[in-house]
Every structure is written in C-alpha cells, then in structure tokens.
Amino acid sequence: MLLAIAKTLPSDGTSKYVAAAYIVFVVLLVVYVAIMAAKLARIERELRELAGFAEHRANGEGAAEADTAADSPAPAEAEEVTSNG
C-alpha cells in the first residue's frame, strides 16, 4: 500500500508537503467526526431526559402538580377577586 502511494507522489521533493497536507486533512476529519459524535451523544442524552419528563407527565405524576397550579389563581388575580367581592 505504501509502495503504491510512494509511486504516485511527485519525486521532485514536494512529496513531503503533499504527505503533510494529507495528514493534516485526515487529522481535521477525525477531529470533526469526534466533535459531531460528542454533540450527538449530548442531544441523545437530553432527548432521553425529555422523554422521561413526558412519560412521568403522561402517567399522571406531573399532571397533578400542573392541575393544582392551574386551578389556583395567580396572586394578582387573587387580589382582584377579593377586592371586587
């Protein structure tokens, strides 16, 4: 494999620069893939967390808290109700 690559590189002394350019390209490609993998892992973790919240709410664990908060008036509304009545 290396022999085939060596035959395709120019022999006028610039082969070092061509090889260095390929190495830099491969390193940048690996870094890019690593960054994308880290982002994907973070997004998957956040998505699992949101799915857990949705599941708890669907099972009624969070719905009871939301219902009691919706039934009680806000503090400003409470003052208006008592001052009008």
Biopython code that builds the backbone (N, CA, C, O; Angstrom):
import numpy as np
from Bio.PDB.StructureBuilder import StructureBuilder

atoms = [
    (1, "MET", "N", (0.833, -1.195, 0.000)),
    (1, "MET", "CA", (0.000, 0.000, 0.000)),
    (1, "MET", "C", (0.872, 1.251, 0.000)),
    (1, "MET", "O", (0.667, 2.154, -0.812)),
    (2, "LEU", "N", (1.837, 1.304, 0.904)),
    (2, "LEU", "CA", (2.726, 2.456, 0.949)),
    (2, "LEU", "C", (3.554, 2.580, -0.317)),
    (2, "LEU", "O", (3.869, 3.684, -0.761)),
    (3, "LEU", "N", (3.900, 1.445, -0.892)),
    (3, "LEU", "CA", (4.670, 1.469, -2.128)),
    (3, "LEU", "C", (3.850, 2.078, -3.262)),
    (3, "LEU", "O", (4.373, 2.835, -4.081)),
    (4, "ALA", "N", (2.565, 1.742, -3.303)),
    (4, "ALA", "CA", (1.692, 2.310, -4.332)),
    (4, "ALA", "C", (1.535, 3.811, -4.138)),
    (4, "ALA", "O", (1.511, 4.565, -5.111)),
    (5, "ILE", "N", (1.430, 4.241, -2.905)),
    (5, "ILE", "CA", (1.318, 5.674, -2.619)),
    (5, "ILE", "C", (2.628, 6.375, -2.970)),
    (5, "ILE", "O", (2.611, 7.476, -3.520)),
    (6, "ALA", "N", (3.743, 5.758, -2.664)),
    (6, "ALA", "CA", (5.041, 6.357, -2.953)),
    (6, "ALA", "C", (5.240, 6.544, -4.449)),
    (6, "ALA", "O", (5.881, 7.510, -4.864)),
    (7, "LYS", "N", (4.716, 5.660, -5.251)),
    (7, "LYS", "CA", (4.852, 5.781, -6.704)),
    (7, "LYS", "C", (3.999, 6.914, -7.260)),
    (7, "LYS", "O", (4.333, 7.480, -8.301)),
    (8, "THR", "N", (2.903, 7.254, -6.584)),
    (8, "THR", "CA", (2.021, 8.305, -7.092)),
    (8, "THR", "C", (2.433, 9.695, -6.644)),
    (8, "THR", "O", (1.993, 10.680, -7.236)),
    (9, "LEU", "N", (3.261, 9.805, -5.621)),
    (9, "LEU", "CA", (3.707, 11.112, -5.155)),
    (9, "LEU", "C", (4.769, 11.667, -6.098)),
    (9, "LEU", "O", (5.549, 10.909, -6.674)),
    (10, "PRO", "N", (4.800, 12.978, -6.254)),
    (10, "PRO", "CA", (5.828, 13.569, -7.112)),
    (10, "PRO", "C", (7.225, 13.335, -6.540)),
    (10, "PRO", "O", (7.401, 13.291, -5.323)),
    (11, "SER", "N", (8.192, 13.189, -7.398)),
    (11, "SER", "CA", (9.550, 12.880, -6.943)),
    (11, "SER", "C", (10.462, 14.099, -6.944)),
    (11, "SER", "O", (11.678, 13.956, -6.818)),
    (12, "ASP", "N", (9.906, 15.276, -7.081)),
    (12, "ASP", "CA", (10.742, 16.471, -7.145)),
    (12, "ASP", "C", (10.963, 17.133, -5.783)),
    (12, "ASP", "O", (11.346, 18.303, -5.735)),
    (13, "GLY", "N", (10.741, 16.440, -4.705)),
    (13, "GLY", "CA", (10.990, 16.983, -3.380)),
    (13, "GLY", "C", (9.761, 17.576, -2.713)),
    (13, "GLY", "O", (9.821, 17.934, -1.536)),
    (14, "THR", "N", (8.658, 17.689, -3.424)),
    (14, "THR", "CA", (7.438, 18.238, -2.825)),
    (14, "THR", "C", (6.564, 17.161, -2.202)),
    (14, "THR", "O", (5.493, 17.459, -1.674)),
    (15, "SER", "N", (7.003, 15.939, -2.260)),
    (15, "SER", "CA", (6.193, 14.850, -1.713)),
    (15, "SER", "C", (5.984, 15.009, -0.208)),
    (15, "SER", "O", (4.964, 14.578, 0.331)),
    (16, "LYS", "N", (6.954, 15.628, 0.468)),
    (16, "LYS", "CA", (6.803, 15.853, 1.909)),
    (16, "LYS", "C", (5.608, 16.763, 2.180)),
    (16, "LYS", "O", (4.847, 16.535, 3.121)),
    (17, "TYR", "N", (5.450, 17.786, 1.358)),
    (17, "TYR", "CA", (4.351, 18.727, 1.546)),
    (17, "TYR", "C", (2.999, 18.090, 1.218)),
    (17, "TYR", "O", (1.997, 18.356, 1.881)),
    (18, "VAL", "N", (2.990, 17.256, 0.195)),
    (18, "VAL", "CA", (1.751, 16.565, -0.179)),
    (18, "VAL", "C", (1.355, 15.605, 0.936)),
    (18, "VAL", "O", (0.184, 15.541, 1.310)),
    (19, "ALA", "N", (2.309, 14.865, 1.463)),
    (19, "ALA", "CA", (2.031, 13.933, 2.555)),
    (19, "ALA", "C", (1.563, 14.695, 3.798)),
    (19, "ALA", "O", (0.641, 14.256, 4.484)),
    (20, "ALA", "N", (2.192, 15.829, 4.086)),
    (20, "ALA", "CA", (1.791, 16.632, 5.243)),
    (20, "ALA", "C", (0.376, 17.169, 5.063)),
    (20, "ALA", "O", (-0.398, 17.215, 6.019)),
    (21, "ALA", "N", (0.037, 17.572, 3.847)),
    (21, "ALA", "CA", (-1.320, 18.062, 3.592)),
    (21, "ALA", "C", (-2.345, 16.956, 3.807)),
    (21, "ALA", "O", (-3.405, 17.199, 4.383)),
    (22, "TYR", "N", (-2.039, 15.746, 3.349)),
    (22, "TYR", "CA", (-2.957, 14.629, 3.572)),
    (22, "TYR", "C", (-3.099, 14.308, 5.058)),
    (22, "TYR", "O", (-4.198, 14.015, 5.528)),
    (23, "ILE", "N", (-2.016, 14.363, 5.782)),
    (23, "ILE", "CA", (-2.060, 14.082, 7.216)),
    (23, "ILE", "C", (-2.906, 15.131, 7.934)),
    (23, "ILE", "O", (-3.726, 14.791, 8.787)),
    (24, "VAL", "N", (-2.711, 16.404, 7.591)),
    (24, "VAL", "CA", (-3.499, 17.464, 8.202)),
    (24, "VAL", "C", (-4.979, 17.272, 7.888)),
    (24, "VAL", "O", (-5.828, 17.438, 8.764)),
    (25, "PHE", "N", (-5.286, 16.927, 6.651)),
    (25, "PHE", "CA", (-6.679, 16.697, 6.258)),
    (25, "PHE", "C", (-7.299, 15.555, 7.067)),
    (25, "PHE", "O", (-8.424, 15.684, 7.550)),
    (26, "VAL", "N", (-6.592, 14.461, 7.216)),
    (26, "VAL", "CA", (-7.123, 13.314, 7.957)),
    (26, "VAL", "C", (-7.310, 13.671, 9.429)),
    (26, "VAL", "O", (-8.303, 13.272, 10.037)),
    (27, "VAL", "N", (-6.378, 14.410, 10.005)),
    (27, "VAL", "CA", (-6.496, 14.811, 11.413)),
    (27, "VAL", "C", (-7.715, 15.715, 11.597)),
    (27, "VAL", "O", (-8.486, 15.536, 12.540)),
    (28, "LEU", "N", (-7.890, 16.685, 10.695)),
    (28, "LEU", "CA", (-9.060, 17.564, 10.790)),
    (28, "LEU", "C", (-10.355, 16.781, 10.629)),
    (28, "LEU", "O", (-11.343, 17.069, 11.304)),
    (29, "LEU", "N", (-10.358, 15.809, 9.755)),
    (29, "LEU", "CA", (-11.543, 14.978, 9.558)),
    (29, "LEU", "C", (-11.872, 14.176, 10.819)),
    (29, "LEU", "O", (-13.038, 14.067, 11.198)),
    (30, "VAL", "N", (-10.862, 13.624, 11.460)),
    (30, "VAL", "CA", (-11.071, 12.860, 12.698)),
    (30, "VAL", "C", (-11.573, 13.773, 13.812)),
    (30, "VAL", "O", (-12.459, 13.380, 14.572)),
    (31, "VAL", "N", (-11.032, 14.974, 13.924)),
    (31, "VAL", "CA", (-11.486, 15.925, 14.944)),
    (31, "VAL", "C", (-12.937, 16.308, 14.692)),
    (31, "VAL", "O", (-13.732, 16.377, 15.629)),
    (32, "TYR", "N", (-13.285, 16.556, 13.438)),
    (32, "TYR", "CA", (-14.673, 16.897, 13.091)),
    (32, "TYR", "C", (-15.631, 15.773, 13.469)),
    (32, "TYR", "O", (-16.687, 16.023, 14.051)),
    (33, "VAL", "N", (-15.265, 14.544, 13.141)),
    (33, "VAL", "CA", (-16.124, 13.407, 13.475)),
    (33, "VAL", "C", (-16.255, 13.257, 14.987)),
    (33, "VAL", "O", (-17.334, 12.927, 15.479)),
    (34, "ALA", "N", (-15.185, 13.493, 15.726)),
    (34, "ALA", "CA", (-15.241, 13.400, 17.190)),
    (34, "ALA", "C", (-16.167, 14.471, 17.767)),
    (34, "ALA", "O", (-16.928, 14.191, 18.693)),
    (35, "ILE", "N", (-16.112, 15.681, 17.238)),
    (35, "ILE", "CA", (-16.989, 16.752, 17.717)),
    (35, "ILE", "C", (-18.447, 16.412, 17.428)),
    (35, "ILE", "O", (-19.311, 16.605, 18.283)),
    (36, "MET", "N", (-18.724, 15.909, 16.233)),
    (36, "MET", "CA", (-20.097, 15.544, 15.877)),
    (36, "MET", "C", (-20.603, 14.389, 16.749)),
    (36, "MET", "O", (-21.777, 14.366, 17.120)),
    (37, "ALA", "N", (-19.740, 13.444, 17.073)),
    (37, "ALA", "CA", (-20.135, 12.330, 17.943)),
    (37, "ALA", "C", (-20.462, 12.832, 19.349)),
    (37, "ALA", "O", (-21.413, 12.359, 19.971)),
    (38, "ALA", "N", (-19.683, 13.781, 19.848)),
    (38, "ALA", "CA", (-19.954, 14.346, 21.177)),
    (38, "ALA", "C", (-21.282, 15.094, 21.180)),
    (38, "ALA", "O", (-22.057, 14.977, 22.130)),
    (39, "LYS", "N", (-21.550, 15.863, 20.126)),
    (39, "LYS", "CA", (-22.826, 16.587, 20.038)),
    (39, "LYS", "C", (-23.989, 15.611, 19.972)),
    (39, "LYS", "O", (-25.019, 15.817, 20.615)),
    (40, "LEU", "N", (-23.824, 14.548, 19.193)),
    (40, "LEU", "CA", (-24.891, 13.556, 19.072)),
    (40, "LEU", "C", (-25.167, 12.885, 20.407)),
    (40, "LEU", "O", (-26.325, 12.655, 20.757)),
    (41, "ALA", "N", (-24.125, 12.570, 21.149)),
    (41, "ALA", "CA", (-24.307, 11.951, 22.462)),
    (41, "ALA", "C", (-25.040, 12.890, 23.414)),
    (41, "ALA", "O", (-25.906, 12.454, 24.173)),
    (42, "ARG", "N", (-24.696, 14.185, 23.377)),
    (42, "ARG", "CA", (-25.362, 15.161, 24.246)),
    (42, "ARG", "C", (-26.834, 15.308, 23.879)),
    (42, "ARG", "O", (-27.695, 15.368, 24.757)),
    (43, "ILE", "N", (-27.117, 15.367, 22.592)),
    (43, "ILE", "CA", (-28.505, 15.510, 22.145)),
    (43, "ILE", "C", (-29.313, 14.268, 22.504)),
    (43, "ILE", "O", (-30.464, 14.384, 22.925)),
    (44, "GLU", "N", (-28.733, 13.089, 22.344)),
    (44, "GLU", "CA", (-29.434, 11.857, 22.718)),
    (44, "GLU", "C", (-29.725, 11.836, 24.217)),
    (44, "GLU", "O", (-30.807, 11.420, 24.632)),
    (45, "ARG", "N", (-28.768, 12.282, 25.030)),
    (45, "ARG", "CA", (-28.967, 12.309, 26.484)),
    (45, "ARG", "C", (-30.093, 13.275, 26.848)),
    (45, "ARG", "O", (-30.942, 12.950, 27.678)),
    (46, "GLU", "N", (-30.108, 14.456, 26.236)),
    (46, "GLU", "CA", (-31.166, 15.422, 26.512)),
    (46, "GLU", "C", (-32.521, 14.914, 26.030)),
    (46, "GLU", "O", (-33.542, 15.153, 26.674)),
    (47, "LEU", "N", (-32.530, 14.219, 24.906)),
    (47, "LEU", "CA", (-33.776, 13.672, 24.387)),
    (47, "LEU", "C", (-34.328, 12.591, 25.305)),
    (47, "LEU", "O", (-35.537, 12.519, 25.528)),
    (48, "ARG", "N", (-33.436, 11.743, 25.843)),
    (48, "ARG", "CA", (-33.892, 10.736, 26.806)),
    (48, "ARG", "C", (-34.465, 11.394, 28.054)),
    (48, "ARG", "O", (-35.463, 10.926, 28.601)),
    (49, "GLU", "N", (-33.839, 12.475, 28.506)),
    (49, "GLU", "CA", (-34.330, 13.196, 29.681)),
    (49, "GLU", "C", (-35.711, 13.792, 29.418)),
    (49, "GLU", "O", (-36.599, 13.701, 30.266)),
    (50, "LEU", "N", (-35.893, 14.396, 28.257)),
    (50, "LEU", "CA", (-37.201, 14.955, 27.904)),
    (50, "LEU", "C", (-38.255, 13.863, 27.771)),
    (50, "LEU", "O", (-39.404, 14.055, 28.169)),
    (51, "ALA", "N", (-37.871, 12.725, 27.215)),
    (51, "ALA", "CA", (-38.812, 11.609, 27.097)),
    (51, "ALA", "C", (-39.226, 11.120, 28.484)),
    (51, "ALA", "O", (-40.380, 10.745, 28.691)),
    (52, "GLY", "N", (-38.296, 11.123, 29.424)),
    (52, "GLY", "CA", (-38.628, 10.734, 30.794)),
    (52, "GLY", "C", (-39.603, 11.705, 31.432)),
    (52, "GLY", "O", (-40.538, 11.292, 32.118)),
    (53, "PHE", "N", (-39.384, 13.015, 31.204)),
    (53, "PHE", "CA", (-40.327, 14.009, 31.720)),
    (53, "PHE", "C", (-41.710, 13.816, 31.120)),
    (53, "PHE", "O", (-42.714, 13.893, 31.829)),
    (54, "ALA", "N", (-41.764, 13.569, 29.830)),
    (54, "ALA", "CA", (-43.051, 13.378, 29.155)),
    (54, "ALA", "C", (-43.742, 12.116, 29.657)),
    (54, "ALA", "O", (-44.962, 12.093, 29.820)),
    (55, "GLU", "N", (-42.962, 11.068, 29.900)),
    (55, "GLU", "CA", (-43.545, 9.827, 30.395)),
    (55, "GLU", "C", (-44.118, 10.010, 31.799)),
    (55, "GLU", "O", (-45.207, 9.519, 32.094)),
    (56, "HIS", "N", (-43.391, 10.714, 32.664)),
    (56, "HIS", "CA", (-43.891, 10.979, 34.018)),
    (56, "HIS", "C", (-45.165, 11.810, 33.966)),
    (56, "HIS", "O", (-46.109, 11.559, 34.715)),
    (57, "ARG", "N", (-45.189, 12.782, 33.093)),
    (57, "ARG", "CA", (-46.373, 13.630, 32.983)),
    (57, "ARG", "C", (-47.547, 12.840, 32.419)),
    (57, "ARG", "O", (-48.682, 13.031, 32.857)),
    (58, "ALA", "N", (-47.298, 11.957, 31.459)),
    (58, "ALA", "CA", (-48.360, 11.146, 30.881)),
    (58, "ALA", "C", (-48.908, 10.143, 31.894)),
    (58, "ALA", "O", (-50.087, 9.792, 31.849)),
    (59, "ASN", "N", (-48.066, 9.689, 32.794)),
    (59, "ASN", "CA", (-48.506, 8.736, 33.818)),
    (59, "ASN", "C", (-49.257, 9.411, 34.950)),
    (59, "ASN", "O", (-49.782, 8.732, 35.832)),
    (60, "GLY", "N", (-49.318, 10.728, 34.941)),
    (60, "GLY", "CA", (-50.076, 11.443, 35.949)),
    (60, "GLY", "C", (-49.254, 11.925, 37.117)),
    (60, "GLY", "O", (-49.793, 12.564, 38.021)),
    (61, "GLU", "N", (-47.974, 11.642, 37.131)),
    (61, "GLU", "CA", (-47.147, 12.072, 38.254)),
    (61, "GLU", "C", (-46.946, 13.578, 38.237)),
    (61, "GLU", "O", (-46.959, 14.209, 39.294)),
    (62, "GLY", "N", (-46.764, 14.161, 37.080)),
    (62, "GLY", "CA", (-46.574, 15.603, 36.984)),
    (62, "GLY", "C", (-47.866, 16.324, 36.686)),
    (62, "GLY", "O", (-47.951, 17.538, 36.872)),
    (63, "ALA", "N", (-48.878, 15.602, 36.226)),
    (63, "ALA", "CA", (-50.138, 16.235, 35.845)),
    (63, "ALA", "C", (-50.867, 16.769, 37.078)),
    (63, "ALA", "O", (-51.526, 17.805, 36.998)),
    (64, "ALA", "N", (-50.762, 16.084, 38.213)),
    (64, "ALA", "CA", (-51.441, 16.539, 39.425)),
    (64, "ALA", "C", (-50.880, 17.883, 39.876)),
    (64, "ALA", "O", (-51.629, 18.753, 40.322)),
    (65, "GLU", "N", (-49.578, 18.053, 39.763)),
    (65, "GLU", "CA", (-48.975, 19.331, 40.137)),
    (65, "GLU", "C", (-49.414, 20.426, 39.185)),
    (65, "GLU", "O", (-49.671, 21.550, 39.618)),
    (66, "ALA", "N", (-49.506, 20.127, 37.905)),
    (66, "ALA", "CA", (-49.913, 21.121, 36.910)),
    (66, "ALA", "C", (-51.388, 21.492, 37.104)),
    (66, "ALA", "O", (-51.758, 22.653, 36.927)),
    (67, "ASP", "N", (-52.231, 20.520, 37.466)),
    (67, "ASP", "CA", (-53.653, 20.798, 37.680)),
    (67, "ASP", "C", (-53.857, 21.712, 38.881)),
    (67, "ASP", "O", (-54.672, 22.633, 38.815)),
    (68, "THR", "N", (-53.149, 21.485, 39.960)),
    (68, "THR", "CA", (-53.322, 22.324, 41.143)),
    (68, "THR", "C", (-52.816, 23.729, 40.878)),
    (68, "THR", "O", (-53.378, 24.694, 41.397)),
    (69, "ALA", "N", (-51.767, 23.863, 40.083)),
    (69, "ALA", "CA", (-51.256, 25.198, 39.754)),
    (69, "ALA", "C", (-52.225, 25.926, 38.830)),
    (69, "ALA", "O", (-52.360, 27.146, 38.922)),
    (70, "ALA", "N", (-52.896, 25.207, 37.949)),
    (70, "ALA", "CA", (-53.838, 25.840, 37.017)),
    (70, "ALA", "C", (-55.135, 26.222, 37.728)),
    (70, "ALA", "O", (-55.771, 27.205, 37.348)),
    (71, "ASP", "N", (-55.542, 25.466, 38.751)),
    (71, "ASP", "CA", (-56.781, 25.749, 39.464)),
    (71, "ASP", "C", (-56.664, 26.955, 40.387)),
    (71, "ASP", "O", (-57.629, 27.700, 40.558)),
    (72, "SER", "N", (-55.501, 27.152, 40.978)),
    (72, "SER", "CA", (-55.344, 28.275, 41.895)),
    (72, "SER", "C", (-55.028, 29.530, 41.093)),
    (72, "SER", "O", (-54.200, 29.490, 40.183)),
    (73, "PRO", "N", (-55.678, 30.645, 41.421)),
    (73, "PRO", "CA", (-55.420, 31.882, 40.669)),
    (73, "PRO", "C", (-54.054, 32.447, 40.991)),
    (73, "PRO", "O", (-53.481, 32.171, 42.045)),
    (74, "ALA", "N", (-53.552, 33.227, 40.085)),
    (74, "ALA", "CA", (-52.269, 33.898, 40.312)),
    (74, "ALA", "C", (-52.450, 34.928, 41.420)),
    (74, "ALA", "O", (-53.583, 35.341, 41.672)),
    (75, "PRO", "N", (-51.407, 35.353, 42.081)),
    (75, "PRO", "CA", (-51.528, 36.319, 43.181)),
    (75, "PRO", "C", (-52.235, 37.604, 42.762)),
    (75, "PRO", "O", (-53.030, 38.123, 43.546)),
    (76, "ALA", "N", (-51.996, 38.129, 41.605)),
    (76, "ALA", "CA", (-52.651, 39.358, 41.158)),
    (76, "ALA", "C", (-54.135, 39.113, 40.951)),
    (76, "ALA", "O", (-54.956, 39.970, 41.281)),
    (77, "GLU", "N", (-54.491, 37.950, 40.406)),
    (77, "GLU", "CA", (-55.886, 37.615, 40.201)),
    (77, "GLU", "C", (-56.583, 37.427, 41.539)),
    (77, "GLU", "O", (-57.749, 37.796, 41.679)),
    (78, "ALA", "N", (-55.903, 36.868, 42.514)),
    (78, "ALA", "CA", (-56.481, 36.647, 43.822)),
    (78, "ALA", "C", (-56.833, 37.988, 44.476)),
    (78, "ALA", "O", (-57.881, 38.111, 45.108)),
    (79, "GLU", "N", (-55.980, 38.969, 44.328)),
    (79, "GLU", "CA", (-56.249, 40.287, 44.903)),
    (79, "GLU", "C", (-57.435, 40.950, 44.226)),
    (79, "GLU", "O", (-58.234, 41.616, 44.883)),
    (80, "GLU", "N", (-57.555, 40.770, 42.907)),
    (80, "GLU", "CA", (-58.659, 41.366, 42.194)),
    (80, "GLU", "C", (-59.988, 40.733, 42.597)),
    (80, "GLU", "O", (-61.005, 41.419, 42.702)),
    (81, "VAL", "N", (-59.971, 39.449, 42.816)),
    (81, "VAL", "CA", (-61.189, 38.742, 43.183)),
    (81, "VAL", "C", (-61.650, 39.213, 44.562)),
    (81, "VAL", "O", (-62.843, 39.448, 44.759)),
    (82, "THR", "N", (-60.736, 39.354, 45.514)),
    (82, "THR", "CA", (-61.118, 39.765, 46.873)),
    (82, "THR", "C", (-61.496, 41.239, 46.923)),
    (82, "THR", "O", (-62.356, 41.619, 47.717)),
    (83, "SER", "N", (-60.884, 42.070, 46.107)),
    (83, "SER", "CA", (-61.200, 43.491, 46.166)),
    (83, "SER", "C", (-62.548, 43.786, 45.478)),
    (83, "SER", "O", (-63.235, 44.735, 45.857)),
    (84, "ASN", "N", (-62.922, 42.991, 44.487)),
    (84, "ASN", "CA", (-64.208, 43.191, 43.801)),
    (84, "ASN", "C", (-65.360, 42.621, 44.615)),
    (84, "ASN", "O", (-66.487, 43.098, 44.489)),
    (85, "GLY", "N", (-65.125, 41.668, 45.402)),
    (85, "GLY", "CA", (-66.215, 40.949, 46.047)),
    (85, "GLY", "C", (-66.475, 41.365, 47.408)),
    (85, "GLY", "O", (-67.374, 40.829, 48.056)),
]
sb = StructureBuilder()
sb.init_structure("model")
sb.init_model(0)
sb.init_chain("A")
sb.init_seg("    ")
for serial, (resi, resn, name, xyz) in enumerate(atoms, 1):
    if name == "N":
        sb.init_residue(resn, " ", resi, " ")
    sb.init_atom(name, np.array(xyz, "f"), 0.0, 1.0, " ", f" {name:<3s}", serial, name[0])
structure = sb.get_structure()
